[in-house]
């Protein structure tokens, strides 16, 4: 467990260094970022905040909380998928959640929204209820893994926001999910 934790911290640290190194040469408005200048680049980078680290190295701090919610990022929280008409967690979903817990623990002040989704089959009412059961199943498992209940909120979108358009089995499978979003206070 300690080795896994150390590996997780080392992996996240390496990612932070890589992102910081890559972003240190970025331009903003046609001008290089001044290492001694504090600037908020939310509009340009989707939420990453650059500030002087105080270490004199000129590298920006990286908003670790923002990394949790970067889609497609290896540091981001991964989506959990469900079987047809089911809110039961598969072994793959449980492994994904165990991996997510390691990331969640590294940013303890962030509230997380668990958003349940369904494919297009079924009525709106049925899918809203199924999406809620899926979000609650994820929440309960995360609580068992040690994530405080006070850090999570659930919501169901039913079939309203498909991840993939289409009426194929593969599209349906991608739409039966719980996504992790940053909760707004």
Backbone bond lengths (Angstrom), bond angles and torsions (degrees), N, CA, C in turn:
res aa  C-N    CA-C-N  psi(-1)  N-CA   C-N-CA  omega(-1)  CA-C   N-CA-C  phi
1 X - - - 1.451 - - 1.531 109.95 -
2 X 1.346 116.78 -42.10 1.458 120.43 -179.19 1.524 109.35 -67.50
3 X 1.354 116.79 -41.27 1.453 119.47 178.57 1.525 110.54 -62.60
4 X 1.339 117.32 -41.23 1.457 121.18 179.05 1.520 110.20 -62.91
5 X 1.332 117.34 -41.36 1.470 122.28 179.46 1.527 110.24 -64.41
6 X 1.347 115.91 -44.49 1.464 120.29 179.03 1.514 109.40 -62.63
7 X 1.334 117.23 -44.72 1.462 121.46 178.48 1.520 110.17 -59.94
8 X 1.320 117.37 -43.17 1.461 121.74 -179.95 1.524 110.70 -62.29
9 X 1.328 117.25 -45.08 1.461 121.54 -179.95 1.525 109.88 -65.57
10 X 1.336 116.64 -41.22 1.463 119.92 179.16 1.522 110.88 -64.39
11 X 1.324 117.13 -41.21 1.457 121.33 179.80 1.520 110.46 -63.73
12 X 1.335 116.89 -46.56 1.459 120.15 178.87 1.526 110.76 -63.87
13 X 1.339 117.00 -40.79 1.466 120.42 179.17 1.520 110.95 -62.49
14 X 1.317 116.75 -42.86 1.453 120.51 178.04 1.524 110.29 -60.73
15 X 1.325 116.45 -42.67 1.461 120.36 178.30 1.509 111.86 -61.86
16 X 1.326 116.51 -42.14 1.461 121.00 179.23 1.524 110.33 -62.74
17 X 1.337 116.70 -43.10 1.462 120.63 179.54 1.528 110.07 -64.01
18 X 1.336 116.76 -42.86 1.462 119.81 179.67 1.521 111.34 -63.39
19 X 1.322 117.02 -44.49 1.471 120.49 179.04 1.523 109.96 -64.58
20 X 1.319 116.34 -44.41 1.463 119.87 -179.09 1.524 110.95 -63.29
21 X 1.320 116.85 -40.95 1.454 120.91 179.32 1.520 110.52 -65.44
22 X 1.315 116.52 -44.45 1.463 120.59 -179.98 1.517 111.49 -64.03
23 X 1.316 116.70 -39.90 1.455 120.73 -175.70 1.523 112.78 -81.25
24 X 1.323 118.95 -16.08 1.461 119.87 -176.31 1.528 112.18 -65.73
25 X 1.325 117.13 -22.84 1.460 119.50 178.44 1.508 113.02 -99.62
26 X 1.327 118.35 6.58 1.459 121.26 -178.10 1.514 111.13 -68.37
27 X 1.326 114.80 150.35 1.451 120.19 177.19 1.509 109.43 -102.12
28 X 1.295 115.73 149.74 1.461 122.02 176.59 1.509 106.63 -131.30
29 X 1.325 116.37 117.42 1.455 120.22 178.32 1.521 112.06 61.78
30 X 1.335 117.64 30.17 1.452 121.16 178.11 1.512 113.90 82.72
31 X 1.351 118.61 0.45 1.451 121.00 -179.70 1.516 109.17 -121.08
32 X 1.330 115.03 144.97 1.463 119.09 175.82 1.528 108.88 -65.64
33 X 1.339 115.44 146.67 1.454 119.32 175.40 1.520 109.40 -68.73
34 X 1.297 117.09 132.48 1.448 123.00 177.39 1.523 108.05 -81.48
35 X 1.346 119.52 121.25 1.457 120.91 -176.64 1.520 113.72 -59.19
36 X 1.296 119.29 -25.02 1.454 120.91 -179.39 1.507 113.56 -92.45
37 X 1.325 117.34 4.76 1.454 122.36 -174.14 1.508 110.06 -106.46
38 X 1.318 117.02 134.37 1.450 121.39 176.17 1.509 108.60 -91.67
39 X 1.319 117.20 126.73 1.453 120.72 -178.93 1.514 110.14 -142.75
40 X 1.294 117.24 143.63 1.459 122.94 176.26 1.515 107.01 -99.56
41 X 1.314 116.73 119.31 1.464 120.57 -177.64 1.514 110.97 -111.62
42 X 1.305 117.22 33.07 1.456 121.44 -177.79 1.519 111.30 -54.74
43 X 1.314 117.37 -45.04 1.465 120.87 -177.30 1.522 111.42 -63.16
44 X 1.314 117.60 -40.21 1.451 120.63 -175.65 1.532 112.89 -81.24
45 X 1.305 118.95 -30.40 1.461 120.21 -172.10 1.511 113.67 -117.16
46 X 1.309 118.58 3.80 1.451 119.66 179.12 1.507 113.27 76.80
47 X 1.316 118.94 23.19 1.445 119.37 172.43 1.513 115.33 126.49
48 X 1.310 120.51 -14.97 1.447 120.51 -179.50 1.514 109.02 -69.47
49 X 1.309 116.99 133.79 1.446 122.06 -179.00 1.520 108.93 -108.81
50 X 1.330 116.88 131.01 1.443 122.07 178.17 1.519 108.81 -104.92
51 X 1.298 116.23 130.44 1.455 121.02 175.07 1.514 107.87 -142.21
52 X 1.310 115.63 159.96 1.454 119.94 175.39 1.520 107.98 -66.66
53 X 1.315 116.90 128.92 1.459 121.14 -177.34 1.522 112.14 -73.94
54 X 1.310 116.17 -14.81 1.457 118.87 -178.26 1.515 111.60 80.15
55 X 1.322 116.86 -5.72 1.454 119.76 -178.46 1.521 111.41 -89.00
56 X 1.334 115.94 -8.92 1.444 119.59 179.90 1.514 113.58 81.91
57 X 1.342 117.08 1.33 1.459 118.94 -179.18 1.516 112.51 -84.76
58 X 1.344 118.20 -9.85 1.445 121.66 177.38 1.519 114.36 76.38
59 X 1.319 118.23 1.22 1.455 120.77 179.46 1.523 110.37 -84.83
60 X 1.324 116.89 140.98 1.457 119.37 -179.11 1.526 111.76 -76.16
61 X 1.335 115.60 152.05 1.452 120.60 169.81 1.519 106.82 -74.09
62 X 1.297 116.87 148.62 1.457 120.78 177.78 1.520 107.34 -110.10
63 X 1.310 115.81 134.58 1.457 121.98 178.93 1.524 108.17 -74.94
64 X 1.337 116.86 98.27 1.464 121.23 -177.80 1.515 111.51 -61.17
65 X 1.324 117.15 -34.34 1.463 120.02 178.68 1.524 110.31 -62.15
66 X 1.325 117.07 -38.22 1.461 120.38 179.33 1.523 110.75 -64.89
67 X 1.331 116.85 -37.51 1.463 120.49 179.14 1.527 111.83 -60.39
68 X 1.334 116.86 -31.32 1.470 120.05 179.50 1.517 112.05 -59.62
69 X 1.318 117.05 -31.29 1.457 121.19 -172.78 1.526 113.49 -110.22
70 X 1.317 117.31 16.05 1.462 121.70 176.34 1.521 107.81 -80.21
71 X 1.314 117.15 116.08 1.458 119.77 -179.88 1.524 109.33 -69.88
72 X 1.313 114.78 138.43 1.450 120.83 179.60 1.522 114.42 80.22
73 X 1.324 117.38 -4.03 1.454 120.76 -179.72 1.526 109.74 -83.09
74 X 1.310 116.12 141.43 1.462 118.90 176.85 1.528 111.35 -68.02
75 X 1.320 117.46 -16.59 1.460 121.78 178.94 1.519 111.96 -93.74
76 X 1.325 116.68 -11.02 1.456 120.91 -178.15 1.518 112.59 -78.42
77 X 1.318 115.01 160.64 1.459 121.04 176.05 1.523 108.89 -70.78
78 X 1.304 115.87 133.84 1.459 121.52 -175.20 1.521 111.33 -91.28
79 X 1.304 115.73 143.34 1.457 123.57 178.62 1.521 110.02 -68.89
80 X 1.342 115.92 146.41 1.463 122.72 177.56 1.524 107.66 -107.34
81 X 1.325 116.69 135.32 1.466 122.11 -177.22 1.529 110.85 -111.62
82 X 1.349 115.50 154.14 1.461 122.79 -174.73 1.520 111.12 -127.84
83 X 1.324 114.67 158.73 1.454 120.70 174.08 1.517 110.57 -76.99
84 X 1.326 115.49 169.87 1.459 122.01 179.30 1.522 110.88 -59.36
85 X 1.331 116.14 130.17 1.453 123.51 175.15 1.530 112.28 56.10
86 X 1.329 116.71 35.43 1.461 120.77 -174.79 1.522 111.34 -134.27
87 X 1.316 114.45 146.16 1.460 120.64 170.87 1.523 109.82 -118.04
88 X 1.334 116.28 10.47 1.462 120.89 177.89 1.513 111.82 -78.74
89 X 1.317 115.79 140.55 1.462 121.07 179.94 1.519 110.31 -82.00
90 X 1.315 116.40 128.68 1.464 121.99 175.81 1.529 108.60 -80.41
91 X 1.327 118.12 164.62 1.472 119.71 174.44 1.535 112.02 -56.97
92 X 1.340 117.46 -36.77 1.461 120.62 178.08 1.527 110.78 -65.55
93 X 1.318 116.70 -40.79 1.466 120.69 178.80 1.524 110.57 -64.41
94 X 1.332 116.40 -41.25 1.463 119.69 178.89 1.520 111.48 -63.46
95 X 1.331 117.78 -38.46 1.469 120.74 177.59 1.526 110.11 -66.24
96 X 1.316 117.04 -42.26 1.463 120.83 177.36 1.521 109.89 -59.10
97 X 1.324 116.99 -42.78 1.463 120.42 -179.94 1.532 111.48 -67.29
98 X 1.317 117.63 -37.96 1.479 119.56 176.25 1.525 110.20 -62.39
99 X 1.332 116.63 -40.94 1.470 120.10 176.81 1.526 110.91 -64.62
100 X 1.324 116.72 -40.75 1.461 120.81 179.19 1.524 111.84 -63.72
101 X 1.329 117.61 -36.48 1.468 120.93 -178.72 1.521 110.66 -59.95
102 X 1.322 117.39 -39.95 1.466 120.18 178.87 1.531 110.66 -59.78
103 X 1.302 116.75 -38.92 1.469 121.26 179.35 1.528 110.83 -72.56
104 X 1.323 116.87 -41.31 1.465 122.15 -179.17 1.526 110.12 -61.21
105 X 1.312 117.37 -40.73 1.475 121.48 -178.53 1.518 112.52 -64.01
106 X 1.302 117.97 -25.02 1.463 120.84 -177.96 1.521 113.13 -78.59
107 X 1.336 116.79 -12.11 1.466 121.26 178.61 1.532 107.07 -131.94
108 X 1.337 117.20 78.37 1.467 121.14 -169.27 1.523 116.26 -71.85
109 X 1.313 119.50 -13.04 1.467 120.58 -175.63 1.523 114.17 -97.73
110 X 1.322 118.40 9.32 1.452 121.83 -175.28 1.527 110.29 -99.31
111 X 1.340 115.01 132.75 1.463 121.46 173.15 1.524 108.48 -87.62
112 X 1.328 115.96 140.27 1.458 121.35 -175.48 1.518 110.31 -119.04
113 X 1.326 115.13 133.43 1.460 121.37 173.94 1.527 107.67 -100.21
114 X 1.327 115.96 126.71 1.459 122.22 175.86 1.521 106.80 -99.85
115 X 1.324 116.38 110.98 1.463 121.89 -173.41 1.526 110.41 -105.34
116 X 1.340 116.07 112.61 1.453 121.79 179.62 1.519 111.73 -85.33
117 X 1.331 115.70 137.36 1.458 122.63 -178.78 1.524 110.24 -133.17
118 X 1.323 116.09 158.62 1.469 123.18 179.14 1.517 109.73 -134.10
119 X 1.335 115.41 167.19 1.458 118.06 172.28 1.530 108.64 -81.39
120 X 1.308 116.89 -179.97 1.468 121.23 -171.18 1.518 114.63 -75.72
121 X 1.309 118.45 -10.39 1.460 120.64 -177.64 1.520 109.81 -77.84
122 X 1.302 117.47 146.44 1.460 122.16 -179.49 1.511 111.79 95.98
123 X 1.331 115.10 165.10 1.459 120.18 -179.72 1.521 110.86 -76.25
124 X 1.314 115.51 163.63 1.464 120.40 178.21 1.531 110.53 -59.04
125 X 1.331 116.87 -45.45 1.464 121.24 -178.07 1.531 111.08 -63.17
126 X 1.342 115.96 -44.69 1.456 119.73 -179.53 1.531 110.80 -62.53
127 X 1.321 116.48 -44.54 1.456 120.18 -177.86 1.526 112.62 -68.79
128 X 1.320 117.69 -33.79 1.472 119.26 174.69 1.529 110.72 -62.94
129 X 1.335 115.92 -41.90 1.465 119.68 179.22 1.534 110.74 -67.58
130 X 1.327 117.80 -41.32 1.467 121.23 179.21 1.531 110.96 -66.06
131 X 1.321 117.19 -41.61 1.469 120.37 176.70 1.519 111.70 -60.70
132 X 1.336 116.44 -38.49 1.470 120.41 177.61 1.527 110.77 -66.60
133 X 1.331 117.50 -42.13 1.476 120.21 178.03 1.523 110.48 -61.95
134 X 1.313 117.17 -38.68 1.468 120.56 178.58 1.531 110.93 -64.68
135 X 1.317 116.62 -46.24 1.464 120.25 179.17 1.530 110.92 -62.55
136 X 1.322 116.84 -40.29 1.470 120.54 178.82 1.526 111.89 -67.80
137 X 1.345 117.65 -35.39 1.465 120.66 177.42 1.530 110.35 -63.47
138 X 1.327 116.57 -41.90 1.460 120.86 177.65 1.529 109.75 -65.24
139 X 1.316 116.64 -44.26 1.471 121.12 179.93 1.525 111.04 -59.18
140 X 1.322 116.95 -46.57 1.468 120.79 -178.88 1.524 111.59 -63.00
141 X 1.314 117.49 -40.43 1.461 120.28 179.15 1.527 110.47 -67.12
142 X 1.330 117.36 -40.99 1.461 120.12 177.71 1.529 111.27 -63.37
143 X 1.322 116.94 -37.04 1.466 120.53 176.11 1.523 109.76 -62.50
144 X 1.329 117.18 -43.41 1.469 121.05 177.38 1.524 111.48 -59.85
145 X 1.326 116.28 -31.47 1.463 121.28 179.96 1.530 112.66 -85.34
146 X 1.331 117.30 0.41 1.456 120.67 173.82 1.513 117.05 104.76
147 X 1.321 118.44 4.71 1.462 119.77 176.83 1.530 107.63 -80.74
148 X 1.318 118.51 126.12 1.459 120.30 -179.48 1.529 112.15 -61.51
149 X 1.314 116.21 135.24 1.464 121.39 179.02 1.521 111.51 -57.90
150 X 1.317 116.88 -31.05 1.465 121.23 -178.03 1.530 112.71 -67.13
151 X 1.331 118.40 -12.21 1.463 121.51 -179.96 1.517 112.94 -92.52
152 X 1.351 117.28 -1.57 1.459 119.47 -173.59 1.527 111.92 -128.11
153 X 1.310 114.83 142.91 1.456 122.47 170.88 1.519 107.24 -128.52
154 X 1.331 116.29 151.65 1.461 120.00 179.42 1.519 110.19 -116.82
155 X 1.326 113.60 152.49 1.453 121.10 175.28 1.526 107.23 -150.47
156 X 1.308 116.71 151.92 1.455 121.00 175.41 1.516 109.43 -120.63
157 X 1.310 115.52 132.37 1.455 121.21 174.91 1.521 111.70 -106.24
158 X 1.336 116.60 -0.67 1.454 119.12 -179.44 1.513 110.35 57.22
159 X 1.336 115.94 -128.63 1.463 120.84 -178.58 1.530 112.50 -101.79
160 X 1.318 117.83 11.97 1.467 122.24 -171.90 1.521 115.58 -70.47
161 X 1.304 119.53 -29.72 1.466 121.51 -175.46 1.521 110.28 -127.80
162 X 1.326 116.88 77.31 1.469 118.49 -179.68 1.529 111.47 -66.10
163 X 1.314 115.59 142.91 1.463 120.46 174.68 1.519 110.12 -75.31
164 X 1.352 115.46 -31.77 1.453 122.10 -177.96 1.523 107.77 -134.30
165 X 1.320 116.82 129.01 1.460 120.50 175.62 1.523 109.28 -78.49
166 X 1.307 115.68 147.49 1.451 119.72 176.03 1.512 112.09 131.53
167 X 1.320 114.17 162.03 1.460 120.82 -178.91 1.522 110.07 -118.17
168 X 1.318 116.18 44.21 1.457 121.49 176.81 1.519 109.09 -108.49
169 X 1.306 116.13 161.36 1.464 119.64 179.86 1.526 111.63 -60.47
170 X 1.331 117.54 -37.45 1.466 119.34 179.27 1.534 111.27 -67.71
171 X 1.325 117.93 -37.40 1.470 120.79 176.11 1.522 110.07 -66.35
172 X 1.324 116.68 -43.55 1.469 120.37 178.00 1.528 110.63 -57.40
173 X 1.336 116.35 -44.54 1.467 120.76 -177.52 1.529 111.85 -62.11
174 X 1.336 117.49 -36.24 1.469 120.47 179.70 1.525 112.09 -75.00
175 X 1.317 117.25 -20.60 1.463 121.19 -178.27 1.523 113.21 -90.15
176 X 1.314 118.64 -15.97 1.470 122.26 177.96 1.524 107.51 -87.89
177 X 1.346 116.22 92.95 1.463 118.75 -167.40 1.519 112.42 -155.12
178 X 1.342 114.49 167.09 1.465 123.19 164.91 1.521 106.34 -125.06
179 X 1.324 114.55 123.66 1.459 121.34 178.66 1.526 109.70 -102.70
180 X 1.311 115.43 155.23 1.458 122.67 178.57 1.526 108.49 -105.64
181 X 1.318 116.11 121.11 1.465 121.98 178.53 1.528 108.45 -124.39
182 X 1.304 115.19 158.22 1.469 119.69 174.76 1.530 107.70 -76.97
183 X 1.311 116.64 121.82 1.463 121.08 -179.31 1.522 109.66 -73.73
184 X 1.311 115.17 140.11 1.461 121.28 176.09 1.522 108.12 -93.05
185 X 1.309 116.75 133.67 1.465 120.86 -178.66 1.497 110.07 -76.20
